[in-house]
Amino acid sequence: LQLVVDIAAQDRCPASTRSGAFRELSSLLSFSDNLRLFKNGPKLESLLALCSQIPLECTDDFVVLVEKVVKDTPEMTQLFQFLIHEPEGPSSHPSPLMPTAAEAFPFPTGGSFTPGNTTSHHSARNGRVVPTIKCSVLRMIYDVSKSNPSLIDMLGSVGAVQQLMIICHSATSEVIRVYALRLLALILHASKRQKESFIRANGFETLSYVLSDGAANDVPLGIPTFNCLFKFALDFFQVTTSDVNSSVMSKLRAFQTPSGKPATSATGGGGGGATSHKLDGHLPSLIPESNRRTVSMDMSSMYSGDTAGDMESRLNIDDSYSNQTRGGMIHPQLLQTIFQLLNVVLKDIKTAYKIPTPETSSKPLELERQNTIPGSDGGGSETPSTTASSRHADDCIVAKVMDYTSKVFDVAVNSEAVVAFPWLDWVWSGVSEVYLHPSQYPRSTFTVVDKGVRSILRKIVLADLYRGKSVTQIKKVKEFADLPHLQQVVLEEVTRYFSASNRLDALKQDVATHVIRNLDTLLLGIDECISPFPLNIGLEVVNAVKSMTVNSNNWVRGRIRNNSRLLETRDRLAFLLLTSLDHLQGEKREYLSRIVDANLHDTNSALVLLRLFVDAYDNKSAERVELIQSMLCELIEKDASFSKTILKHAANDSDFLQVLKGGSSDELFTWCTTNDAQWKNLAQSILKLSKPIESEVSARHEKREKEVTGRKKLRKIDVDKRLALQRKASTDFDRIKGCLLYTSPSPRDS
């Protein structure tokens, strides 16, 4: 056994000879007696010491050999120590030839690396051998664990969860990171104890820190990492239920003699008679090469470039997973990790957008123009100073992640799984900079992010509103006083949906009751929770409530009237819109007409408009005089009783009413100027009557400011607690990483 190891360790030994030595040693160690001898002799350390010396072509045979040796806890502990430590010497530093995701996963659109075609010198090839072996070893452990659940317990006993986090943090290749995540997901799926311990130790917060901080190393984030996290959250990495063990046993039977007993002797060459060797072991040299036992997993090479290889290793995002619920999102906490990593990608886009390039090729710029969505709002303008090639790749990642996240929440159970968590904070933490500083990002990036965020928020919010249970996170939108942009986006999507899909009578009565109740909880007092309150939101709320009452049956209208305060909210916001017109400039006629419609039920609306008319005339604003005159005329046209109301407020001046209704704005302006005494008497009457309304508006404004200030303080406490939890998770991880990297724990210590 030692001789075979020595042969494989020779520097001048050809790759084919080393592969043969590894295969021969694998066959020898297929027998338990030989394996026992090996553990007492050469041991696993002697094999792992060869990693930086063997040719790249021998990695598969080497990993098969490692699988034969690692059967107990001590060997698994040594193997993970190898995985978390970087080798000494030149190979310990990231190499430009280190395997990338495009090389490890044969994407149809990307290149591939074939070991036999490399022309690099020997040291460069050796520089990528250790990362390649680590990838293969992680994949081997994952595949064997899928068919052998008892191995999960062994992984737990050696502290595999903590060490996999270290591997994710210090990975020198995205492939290593992805396979570490897959193994972590499998352990949490198969072991309830490990999952509970992971959650209790703030494992998901730690994972978010590990991946986002590790991404700061020179290993970029790609689609494989995000897709692995999506599969992790949806519990795609599971123990197989197929009878794999029977397949393994059929391979083991290949080592038995025709009589059914294990081979215990070896023959000499030349077809001579068998000679018995009194050894405590077996030499299966007579077994044909085709019958030699292989590793108990699929070892299709990750680096062969074979597009017909393992389909699961192609981790590019696709749409087929969005309609496969598998019981819903099992780990919704990973939504935080996904958006935290998305924030890292967006920061790269922001940085690249600012970096001027001395030489810009026409092809990337043309490609960039083709991928820019015309007519989009927000964001900066496209300039030749952008590093187009790298930014285009990041833009593709952002677009795919947003699109896939949206598709995941097409499934109702996935949306219901996240509402119990602070998912609004998670989403906003990833995209907030794009909304707060849109000019620092390309216009196309802003458009993709905004479209994706709105789609995600709409689906999760509606799933929460339609639930029979009390609203959990949606009612907390009013508490996000420090995030008015987020509040506005959520409210816009909710109100636009109910403005268009307003037939509540098409729903079952219990579902319609839940929607009315939850919507009432969300919208009640919403104007006191956002400062400044966006008036377009107020108008959308008014239209949504109006549409629901007009287009539904009597039962729904009765529920809205008797079991909610939606009509009160509608009237309150409609009057707020009317009293806020003095702060606006250049309002469109259509907008003003909608405000008039919303206030037809309120007799004070005429007095508010007259008060605005007095201010417009005193400021000599002919444009505003014309707009307010048109609104008063529209008010009278839609409800004739307002003529008497206006006449009463205008000191019963019939001449003013006649000019207001029948004259142009210039004629009205001239009348006020010509009849100065009459106008002053009229204006004083209007100002006196409108003082109670002004006091009410002022009181509401002060109350709104106090409410927002109080909610901001509560939010700060909540945010500080969450940040403290994240800091604790990062500190604990750094401490554990230091202990594991600089000590070699025993299995019991692990």
C-alpha positions in Angstrom: 0.0 0.0 0.0 2.8 2.4 0.8 4.6 1.5 -2.4 1.6 2.5 -4.5 1.4 5.8 -2.7 5.1 6.3 -3.3 4.7 5.7 -7.0 1.9 8.3 -7.2 4.1 10.8 -5.4 6.9 10.7 -7.9 7.3 14.1 -9.6 8.5 12.6 -12.9 5.8 10.0 -12.9 3.5 10.3 -16.1 -0.1 11.3 -15.5 -1.4 8.0 -16.9 0.8 6.1 -14.4 -0.4 8.1 -11.5 -4.0 7.6 -12.5 -3.4 3.9 -12.7 -1.8 3.9 -9.3 -4.8 5.8 -7.9 -7.2 3.3 -9.5 -5.2 0.3 -8.3 -5.1 1.7 -4.7 -8.9 2.3 -4.9 -9.4 -1.3 -5.8 -7.1 -2.5 -3.0 -9.0 -0.3 -0.5 -12.4 -1.7 -1.5 -11.7 -4.4 1.0 -12.1 -3.6 4.7 -9.0 -5.4 5.8 -6.8 -3.4 3.3 -8.6 -0.2 4.4 -7.7 -1.0 8.0 -4.1 -1.6 7.1 -4.0 1.7 5.2 -5.3 3.7 8.1 -2.6 2.2 10.3 0.1 2.9 7.7 0.1 5.6 4.9 -3.1 7.2 6.2 -5.2 10.0 4.6 -2.6 12.7 5.2 -0.2 11.1 2.8 -2.8 11.3 0.0 -3.9 14.9 0.8 -0.2 15.9 0.8 -0.1 14.9 -2.9 -2.8 17.4 -4.0 -0.5 20.2 -5.2 1.7 17.8 -7.0 -0.6 15.6 -9.1 -1.6 16.6 -12.7 -5.0 18.0 -13.3 -6.0 15.0 -15.4 -5.7 12.8 -12.3 -8.2 14.6 -10.1 -11.1 12.3 -10.7 -9.2 9.2 -9.9 -7.7 10.9 -6.9 -11.2 11.9 -5.5 -12.5 8.3 -6.1 -9.6 7.1 -3.9 -10.4 9.7 -1.2 -13.9 8.4 -1.1 -12.6 4.9 -0.4 -10.6 6.2 2.6 -13.0 8.6 4.2 -15.4 6.2 6.1 -15.1 7.3 9.7 -15.2 10.5 11.7 -11.4 11.0 12.1 -10.9 10.9 8.3 -13.8 13.2 7.7 -12.3 15.7 10.2 -9.0 15.6 8.3 -10.7 16.1 5.0 -12.5 19.2 6.2 -9.3 20.6 7.6 -7.9 20.2 4.1 -10.9 22.0 2.6 -10.8 25.0 4.9 -7.1 25.6 4.7 -5.2 27.0 1.8 -2.1 25.1 0.7 1.3 26.7 1.5 3.4 28.1 -1.3 2.4 29.7 -4.6 -0.8 27.7 -5.0 -2.2 29.3 -1.8 -2.9 32.6 -3.7 -5.7 33.0 -6.2 -4.5 32.0 -9.6 -5.8 33.5 -12.9 -6.2 29.8 -14.0 -8.4 28.9 -11.0 -11.6 27.2 -12.2 -14.4 29.5 -12.8 -18.1 28.8 -12.8 -18.2 28.9 -16.6 -15.5 26.2 -16.7 -17.0 24.1 -13.9 -20.5 24.3 -15.2 -20.9 23.7 -19.0 -23.2 26.5 -19.9 -24.5 26.4 -23.4 -23.5 30.0 -23.9 -20.1 29.9 -22.2 -16.8 28.4 -22.8 -15.4 25.3 -21.2 -12.1 24.1 -20.0 -10.7 20.7 -21.1 -7.7 19.5 -19.1 -6.2 17.8 -22.1 -6.1 20.9 -24.2 -4.3 23.2 -21.7 -0.9 24.6 -22.8 0.1 26.3 -19.6 3.3 25.4 -17.9 3.5 22.9 -15.1 3.4 25.4 -12.1 0.4 27.2 -13.5 -1.4 23.8 -13.9 -0.5 22.9 -10.4 -1.9 26.3 -9.2 -5.4 25.1 -10.1 -5.2 21.5 -9.1 -6.0 22.1 -5.4 -9.1 24.2 -6.1 -10.2 21.6 -8.6 -9.7 18.8 -6.1 -11.7 20.8 -3.5 -14.5 21.2 -5.9 -14.5 17.5 -6.7 -14.3 16.5 -3.0 -17.2 18.8 -2.0 -19.2 17.3 -4.9 -18.3 13.8 -3.8 -19.4 14.4 -0.2 -22.6 15.9 -1.5 -23.4 13.0 -3.9 -22.6 10.3 -1.4 -24.6 12.0 1.4 -27.6 12.1 -0.9 -27.7 8.4 -1.1 -26.4 7.7 2.4 -28.3 9.6 5.1 -26.1 8.1 7.8 -23.2 10.2 6.5 -25.2 13.4 7.5 -24.7 12.4 11.2 -21.0 12.1 10.6 -20.9 15.5 9.0 -22.7 17.0 12.0 -20.2 15.4 14.4 -17.2 17.0 12.7 -18.8 20.5 12.7 -19.4 20.5 8.9 -21.9 23.3 9.0 -19.4 25.8 10.5 -16.6 24.7 8.2 -18.8 24.9 5.1 -19.5 28.6 6.1 -15.7 29.1 6.3 -15.4 27.6 2.8 -18.1 29.9 1.4 -16.3 32.9 3.0 -12.8 32.2 1.8 -13.6 30.4 -1.5 -11.1 31.1 -4.2 -13.7 30.0 -6.9 -17.4 30.4 -7.3 -17.6 26.7 -8.0 -16.2 25.9 -4.5 -18.7 28.3 -3.0 -21.7 26.7 -4.9 -20.8 23.2 -3.9 -20.3 24.2 -0.3 -23.8 25.8 -0.3 -25.3 22.6 -1.8 -23.8 20.5 0.9 -25.0 22.9 3.6 -28.5 22.8 2.1 -28.5 19.0 2.1 -27.4 18.8 5.8 -30.1 21.2 6.9 -32.7 19.3 4.9 -31.7 15.9 6.2 -31.0 16.7 9.9 -33.7 18.4 11.9 -31.3 18.8 14.8 -28.7 20.6 12.6 -31.4 22.9 11.2 -32.8 23.9 14.6 -29.2 24.5 15.8 -28.4 26.5 12.7 -31.5 28.8 13.1 -30.9 29.1 16.9 -27.4 30.3 16.2 -28.6 33.0 13.7 -27.2 30.9 10.9 -29.0 32.6 8.1 -27.8 36.0 9.2 -24.3 34.6 9.4 -24.6 33.2 5.9 -25.7 36.6 4.6 -22.6 38.1 6.1 -20.3 35.3 4.9 -21.4 35.5 1.3 -21.6 39.3 1.0 -18.2 39.7 2.8 -16.6 36.8 0.9 -17.8 38.3 -2.4 -15.5 41.3 -1.6 -12.7 38.9 -2.4 -11.7 38.6 -6.0 -14.3 36.0 -6.7 -17.3 37.7 -8.4 -20.9 36.7 -7.8 -22.5 34.9 -10.7 -25.7 33.3 -11.7 -24.7 29.9 -10.2 -24.5 31.4 -6.7 -27.9 33.0 -6.9 -29.5 29.9 -8.5 -28.0 27.7 -5.8 -29.5 30.0 -3.1 -32.9 29.8 -4.8 -32.8 26.0 -4.8 -31.6 26.1 -1.2 -34.6 28.2 -0.2 -37.0 25.9 -2.1 -35.4 22.8 -0.7 -34.3 21.2 -3.9 -31.2 19.6 -2.3 -32.7 16.5 -0.8 -31.7 13.0 0.1 -32.6 10.7 -2.8 -35.3 8.1 -2.3 -34.1 5.8 -5.1 -32.5 2.5 -4.2 -28.9 3.7 -4.7 -27.5 1.2 -2.2 -28.7 -1.7 -4.3 -26.6 -0.3 -7.2 -23.6 0.0 -4.9 -24.1 -3.6 -3.7 -24.2 -4.9 -7.3 -20.8 -3.3 -7.8 -19.5 -4.9 -4.6 -20.6 -8.3 -5.9 -18.2 -7.8 -8.8 -15.4 -8.4 -6.3 -16.7 -11.8 -5.3 -15.5 -15.1 -6.8 -17.9 -17.3 -8.7 -18.5 -19.3 -5.5 -19.8 -16.1 -3.9 -16.8 -15.7 -1.5 -14.5 -12.7 -1.5 -11.3 -13.2 -3.4 -8.5 -13.8 -0.9 -5.6 -14.7 -3.2 -3.6 -13.4 -6.1 -2.0 -15.3 -8.9 1.3 -14.9 -10.5 1.6 -13.9 -14.1 1.6 -16.1 -17.1 -1.6 -18.0 -16.2 0.2 -20.2 -13.6 -1.5 -21.7 -10.6 -2.8 -19.6 -7.8 -0.4 -19.0 -4.8 -1.9 -18.2 -1.5 -0.4 -15.2 0.4 -0.9 -15.3 4.2 -1.6 -11.6 4.4 -4.2 -9.8 6.5 -5.7 -8.2 3.4 -6.5 -8.8 -0.2 -4.9 -8.1 -3.6 -7.6 -8.0 -6.2 -5.2 -8.0 -9.2 -7.2 -10.6 -11.1 -10.3 -8.4 -11.2 -10.8 -7.0 -14.7 -10.5 -3.3 -15.0 -14.2 -3.0 -16.2 -15.4 -4.6 -12.9 -13.4 -2.4 -10.5 -15.5 -0.7 -8.0 -16.0 3.0 -8.6 -17.1 5.7 -6.3 -20.7 5.4 -5.1 -21.9 8.5 -7.0 -22.0 10.0 -10.4 -18.5 11.3 -11.2 -19.1 12.9 -14.6 -16.2 15.4 -14.7 -17.0 19.0 -13.9 -14.1 20.1 -16.1 -14.6 18.0 -19.1 -16.7 20.5 -21.0 -19.2 17.7 -21.7 -22.6 19.4 -22.2 -24.3 16.1 -21.7 -23.0 15.9 -18.1 -24.8 16.4 -14.8 -27.8 18.6 -15.5 -28.0 19.7 -11.9 -24.6 21.2 -12.1 -25.8 23.7 -14.7 -26.9 26.3 -12.2 -28.2 28.9 -14.6 -31.6 30.3 -13.6 -34.6 28.9 -15.5 -38.3 29.3 -15.1 -39.3 25.7 -14.5 -38.8 25.9 -10.8 -41.3 28.7 -10.1 -44.3 26.3 -10.4 -42.7 23.5 -8.3 -43.7 24.3 -4.8 -42.2 21.3 -3.0 -44.3 22.3 0.0 -43.5 26.0 -0.3 -40.3 28.0 0.4 -38.7 26.0 3.2 -36.0 28.6 4.0 -37.6 32.1 3.4 -34.7 33.6 5.4 -32.5 33.2 2.3 -34.4 36.0 0.6 -32.3 38.3 2.8 -29.1 36.7 1.6 -30.2 36.9 -2.1 -31.0 40.6 -1.9 -27.9 41.3 0.2 -25.8 39.8 -2.6 -27.8 41.6 -5.2 -26.8 44.8 -3.4 -23.1 43.8 -3.9 -23.7 43.3 -7.7 -25.5 46.7 -7.9 -22.5 48.4 -6.1 -20.3 46.9 -8.8 -22.6 48.4 -11.5 -22.5 51.8 -9.8 -18.7 51.7 -9.6 -18.3 50.6 -13.2 -20.7 53.3 -14.3 -18.4 56.0 -12.9 -15.1 54.6 -14.2 -14.1 56.3 -17.5 -12.5 54.0 -20.0 -9.7 55.4 -22.2 -10.6 53.1 -25.0 -14.2 52.0 -25.6 -14.8 49.5 -28.3 -17.8 50.1 -30.5 -19.1 46.6 -30.2 -19.8 46.6 -26.4 -21.4 50.0 -26.7 -23.7 48.9 -29.5 -24.6 45.9 -27.4 -25.3 48.2 -24.5 -27.6 50.4 -26.6 -29.5 47.3 -27.8 -30.1 46.2 -24.2 -31.2 49.7 -23.0 -34.9 49.8 -22.6 -36.2 52.9 -24.4 -38.5 55.4 -22.8 -37.6 54.3 -19.2 -37.9 56.7 -16.3 -35.3 57.4 -13.6 -31.6 56.5 -13.7 -28.8 58.2 -15.4 -28.1 58.6 -19.1 -25.9 56.2 -21.0 -22.5 57.6 -21.6 -19.4 56.2 -23.3 -17.5 56.5 -20.0 -19.1 53.2 -18.8 -17.2 50.0 -18.6 -19.7 48.3 -20.9 -18.5 44.7 -20.9 -18.4 44.1 -17.1 -21.5 46.1 -16.5 -23.4 44.2 -19.1 -22.7 41.0 -17.3 -23.8 42.5 -14.0 -26.9 43.9 -15.6 -27.8 40.4 -16.8 -27.4 39.0 -13.3 -29.7 41.7 -11.9 -32.3 41.1 -14.6 -32.3 37.3 -14.1 -32.4 37.5 -10.3 -35.3 40.0 -10.3 -37.2 38.0 -12.9 -36.6 34.7 -11.1 -37.6 36.1 -7.7 -40.8 37.4 -9.2 -41.6 34.0 -10.7 -40.9 32.2 -7.4 -43.7 34.3 -5.8 -46.1 33.4 -8.5 -46.7 30.4 -6.3 -49.0 31.5 -3.4 -47.4 29.2 -0.8 -44.0 30.8 -1.4 -45.5 34.3 -0.8 -47.2 33.1 2.3 -44.0 31.6 3.6 -42.1 35.0 3.7 -44.8 37.3 5.2 -44.0 36.2 8.7 -40.5 37.6 8.3 -39.2 41.2 7.8 -39.1 40.6 4.1 -39.8 44.3 3.3 -36.5 45.2 5.0 -34.7 42.5 3.2 -35.9 43.6 -0.3 -35.3 47.3 0.4 -31.8 46.7 1.8 -30.8 45.3 -1.6 -32.3 47.9 -3.9 -32.6 51.1 -1.8 -29.6 52.9 -3.3 -31.1 52.6 -6.8 -34.2 54.4 -5.7 -32.4 57.0 -3.5 -29.7 57.8 -6.0 -31.0 56.8 -9.5 -28.7 59.2 -11.3 -25.7 57.1 -10.2 -26.9 54.0 -12.0 -27.6 53.4 -15.7 -31.1 54.0 -16.8 -31.5 50.4 -17.9 -30.5 49.2 -14.4 -33.0 51.4 -12.7 -35.8 50.2 -15.0 -35.0 46.5 -14.4 -34.8 46.9 -10.7 -38.0 49.0 -10.4 -40.0 46.6 -12.5 -38.8 43.6 -10.6 -39.3 45.2 -7.1 -42.8 46.2 -8.0 -43.7 42.8 -9.3 -42.3 41.1 -6.2 -44.0 43.5 -3.7 -47.3 43.2 -5.5 -47.4 39.4 -5.4 -46.4 39.1 -1.7 -48.6 42.0 -0.5 -51.7 40.6 -2.3 -51.0 37.1 -1.0 -51.0 38.6 2.5 -54.1 40.7 1.9 -56.0 37.6 0.7 -55.1 35.5 3.7 -57.7 34.7 6.3 -55.3 35.4 9.1 -54.4 38.9 10.4 -52.1 40.8 8.3 -48.6 40.4 9.5 -46.0 42.5 7.6 -48.3 44.6 5.3 -49.8 46.6 8.1 -46.2 47.4 9.2 -45.8 49.4 6.0 -47.2 52.3 8.0 -44.3 51.8 10.5 -41.6 52.3 7.8 -41.6 56.1 8.4 -37.9 56.2 7.7 -38.4 54.6 4.2 -41.0 56.8 2.4 -39.9 55.5 -1.0 -40.7 51.9 0.0 -44.0 53.0 1.5 -44.9 54.7 -1.8 -44.0 51.7 -4.0 -46.0 49.3 -1.9 -49.1 51.6 -1.8 -48.9 52.3 -5.5 -49.0 48.6 -6.4 -51.8 47.8 -3.9 -54.1 50.7 -5.1 -53.4 50.2 -8.8 -54.3 46.5 -8.4 -57.6 47.2 -6.7 -58.4 50.1 -9.1 -58.2 47.6 -12.0 -59.3 44.3 -10.2 -62.2 45.7 -8.2 -64.9 43.0 -8.5 -64.8 41.8 -4.9 -68.2 40.2 -5.5 -66.4 37.7 -7.8 -64.6 36.3 -4.7 -66.0 34.0 -2.1 -67.7 35.9 0.7 -65.2 34.9 3.3 -62.2 35.8 1.0 -63.9 39.2 0.2 -64.4 39.8 3.9 -60.7 39.2 4.6 -59.6 41.5 1.8 -61.9 44.3 3.0 -60.7 43.9 6.6 -57.0 43.8 5.7 -57.2 46.6 3.2 -58.9 48.8 5.8 -56.1 48.0 8.3 -53.5 49.0 5.7 -55.1 52.3 4.5 -56.6 53.6 7.7 -54.7 56.8 8.7 -52.1 56.2 6.0 -51.8 60.0 5.4 -50.5 60.3 8.9 -47.7 57.8 8.4 -45.8 59.2 5.5 -44.3 62.7 5.4 -44.6 64.3 3.0 -47.7 62.3 1.9 -47.5 61.6 -1.9 -50.7 63.1 -3.3 -50.7 60.6 -6.2 -51.1 57.8 -3.7 -54.1 59.6 -2.1 -55.8 59.9 -5.5 -55.1 56.2 -6.2 -56.6 55.2 -2.9 -59.7 57.3 -3.5 -60.2 55.8 -7.0 -59.6 52.2 -5.7 -62.2 52.5 -2.9 -64.7 54.2 -5.4 -64.2 51.4 -7.9 -64.7 48.7 -5.3 -68.0 50.2 -4.1 -69.4 51.1 -7.6 -68.5 47.9 -9.4 -69.5 45.4 -6.7 -72.9 44.1 -5.5 -74.9 45.3 -2.6 -73.4 42.7 -0.2 -69.9 44.0 -0.8 -71.0 47.6 -0.5 -72.7 46.8 2.7 -69.5 45.1 4.1 -67.5 48.2 3.1 -69.9 50.6 4.6 -70.7 48.7 7.8 -67.6 46.6 8.6 -64.7 48.9 7.5 -63.7 52.6 7.5 -62.7 52.6 3.8 -65.3 55.2 2.9 -64.0 57.4 5.8 -60.5 57.0 4.5 -61.6 57.9 0.9 -63.3 61.1 2.1 -60.4 62.1 4.3 -57.8 61.6 1.5 -60.0 63.4 -1.1 -60.3 66.4 1.1 -56.5 66.3 1.7 -56.0 66.4 -2.0 -58.2 69.4 -2.3 -56.5 71.4 0.5 -53.0 70.6 -0.9 -53.6 72.3 -4.3 -52.0 75.5 -3.0 -48.7 73.7 -2.8 -48.7 72.5 -6.4 -47.9 74.1 -9.7 -48.8 73.1 -13.3 -51.4 70.6 -12.4 -53.0 68.8 -15.4 -56.7 69.3 -16.1 -57.3 65.6 -15.8 -55.8 65.5 -12.4 -57.9 68.4 -11.2 -61.0 66.9 -12.6 -60.5 63.7 -10.7 -60.0 65.7 -7.5 -63.4 67.4 -8.1 -65.1 64.1 -8.7 -63.6 62.8 -5.4 -65.0 65.7 -3.4 -68.6 66.0 -4.8 -69.9 64.6 -1.6 -68.4 67.3 0.6 -70.1 70.7 0.8 -66.9 72.3 2.1 -65.1 71.6 -1.2 -66.6 74.8 -2.8 -65.3 76.9 0.2 -61.8 75.4 -0.2 -61.7 76.3 -3.9 -63.0 79.8 -3.2 -60.2 80.2 -0.7 -57.7 79.1 -3.2 -59.2 81.5 -5.7 -58.6 84.4 -3.3 -55.0 83.5 -3.0 -54.5 83.1 -6.7 -56.0 86.6 -7.4 -54.0 88.3 -4.6 -50.8 86.8 -6.2 -51.9 87.9 -9.6 -51.6 84.4 -11.0 -53.8 84.4 -14.1 -53.0 80.7 -14.7 -54.2 79.5 -11.3 -57.2 81.8 -11.5 -58.2 80.0 -14.7 -57.6 76.5 -13.2 -59.6 77.2 -10.1 -62.4 78.8 -12.1 -62.7 75.7 -14.2 -62.8 73.5 -11.1 -65.6 75.6 -9.6 -67.6 75.5 -12.9 -67.1 71.7 -13.1 -68.4 71.4 -9.5 -71.5 73.3 -10.4 -72.0 71.4 -13.6 -71.8 68.0 -11.8 -74.0 69.2 -8.9 -76.2 72.2 -9.4 -76.7 72.7 -5.7 -73.2 74.0 -5.4 -74.4 77.3 -7.1 -76.3 78.2 -3.9 -73.4 77.1 -1.8 -70.9 79.3 -3.7 -73.4 82.2 -3.6 -73.7 81.9 0.1 -69.9 81.8 0.7 -69.4 84.8 -1.7 -71.5 87.1 0.4 -74.6 86.5 -1.8 -72.9 88.4 -4.7 -74.8 87.2 -7.7 -72.7 89.3 -10.1 -69.6 87.4 -9.1 -71.4 84.1 -9.5 -72.6 85.1 -13.0 -69.1 86.1 -14.2 -67.7 82.9 -12.6 -70.1 80.6 -14.4 -70.4 82.4 -17.8 -67.2 84.5 -18.3 -63.7 83.7 -19.2 -60.8 83.9 -16.8 -59.8 87.3 -18.2 -63.3 88.6 -17.7 -63.4 87.3 -14.1 -60.0 88.8 -13.4 -61.2 92.1 -14.9 -64.4 92.1 -12.8 -62.4 91.6 -9.6 -60.1 94.5 -10.5 -62.9 96.8 -11.5 -65.2 96.1 -8.6 -62.5 96.5 -5.9 -64.8 97.2 -2.9 -67.2 94.5 -3.9 -64.3 92.0 -4.3 -62.8 93.0 -0.9 -66.1 92.3 0.9 -66.4 89.0 -0.9 -62.9 88.0 -0.1 -63.2 88.8 3.6 -66.4 86.7 3.8 -64.5 83.7 2.2 -61.5 84.1 4.5 -63.6 84.3 7.6 -65.6 81.2 6.7 -62.5 79.1 5.8 -60.6 79.7 9.1 -62.1 76.6 10.8 -61.0 74.5 7.8 -57.5 76.0 7.9 -57.3 75.2 11.6 -58.3 71.6 10.9 -55.8 71.2 8.1 -53.0 72.7 10.3 -53.9 70.4 13.2 -53.8 67.3 10.9 -50.4 68.4 9.6 -49.0 68.7 13.2 -50.4 65.4 14.1 -48.9 63.8 11.0 -45.5 65.2 11.9 -45.7 63.8 15.5 -46.9 60.4 14.2 -44.0 60.2 11.7 -41.5 61.3 14.3 -42.7 58.6 16.8 -42.7 55.9 14.2 -39.2 56.8 13.1 -38.0 56.3 16.7 -39.6 52.9 16.9 -38.2 52.0 13.6 -34.7 53.0 14.7 -35.0 50.7 17.7 -36.1 47.9 15.5 -33.3 48.5 12.9 -30.7 48.8 15.7 -31.7 45.5 17.1 -31.4 43.9 13.7 -28.0 45.5 13.0 -26.8 44.3 16.5 -27.9 40.8 15.5 -25.9 41.0 12.3 -22.8 42.3 14.1 -23.1 39.5 16.6 -23.4 36.9 13.8 -20.3 38.3 12.0 -18.3 38.5 15.2 -19.2 34.9 16.2 -18.3 33.7 12.7 -14.9 35.4 12.8 -14.2 33.9 16.2 -15.2 30.4 15.1 -13.2 30.8 11.8 -10.1 31.8 13.8 -10.5 28.8 16.1 -10.9 26.3 13.2 -8.2 27.7 11.0 -5.5 27.8 13.6 -6.3 24.7 15.5 -6.8 21.1 14.5 -9.8 20.0 16.7 -10.4 16.4 17.6 -13.7 14.9 16.6 -15.1 15.4 20.1 -14.0 19.1 20.0 -15.6 19.6 16.7 
